[in-house]
Amino acid sequence: MSHLVIVRRGTAGVYEALKAEFQRDMNTAGVQVMWDRRQGERRETVGEIDTERRRQDRRGRPPAAWSSLGILVVDGVA
């Protein structure tokens, strides 16, 4: 099973430390570290919407590690 570690933009020290640690430790060969690619909010309000089709926003709250550590770990990445 491999893992993906996504690092929040602006946390270069965290990114560099994780990359170095996972490259050094052979037991973590299935771990990939990458930057968060999102640039900002993609949703835009173009005009008035007659009826909202969604019952609720599909996005959930980010995990605590995203706010405190600046990382998100995804398990089972192919």
N, C-alpha and C positions, 0 to 999 in steps of 0.2 A: 504494500500500500504506500502511495506517495502522498506528500503533503505540499501545500502551497502556502507560503507566508506572504501576505500582502502588507506592505509598509506604507503608512500614510505619508503623503507629500510633506516636505519640509522637515523630515526627521532623518537627515542624512547620517547622523551618528548611529542611529538604530539600524538603518539599512546596512551600513558598512560593517558593524559589529556582527550582525546576523550572517551576512555573506561570508565573512571570515571564519566564523564559528562552524558553519555548516560545510565549508570547504575543507576545514582542518579535520573534522571528525568523520571518519569513514563509516561510522554507524548511522549517519544521517544522510546517506547518499540519495535517498528518495525525497529530499526536501529541496524545493525551489523557492527562492526569495525574489520578489519583484515589487516594483513601485505600483502604487494605486494609479491607474491610468485616467481616472475621472478628472476632468478639468473644472467642472462646476455643475450646476443644475442644468439639465438638458430640457426640462419642461419649460415651455413658454406659453403665456396667455396671448393668443393672437387676437381674439375677439370675444364677444360674449357667447357663452355656451348655454343653449336652451335647457338641456337636461344632462346632468352628470350620470354617465352609465355605470361607473364603478360605485359599489356600495361603500367601499373604504379604500384607503391608500394601501397598495400592496407592499410597500416598503415597511419593514419593521424597524424597531429601534436597533441601532448598532450594538454589538456586544461590548461589555465593559472594557475588554482589552483594547478596543479601538480608541476609546477615550483616554484611558490611563497610560497605555503603552505605545499606542500608535501602530498596532499590528492587528491583523486578522489571520487566523490559521484555518485553512480549509483542508479537511481530510478526504482521502480517497480520490485524488485528482489523477486522471489518466494521462 
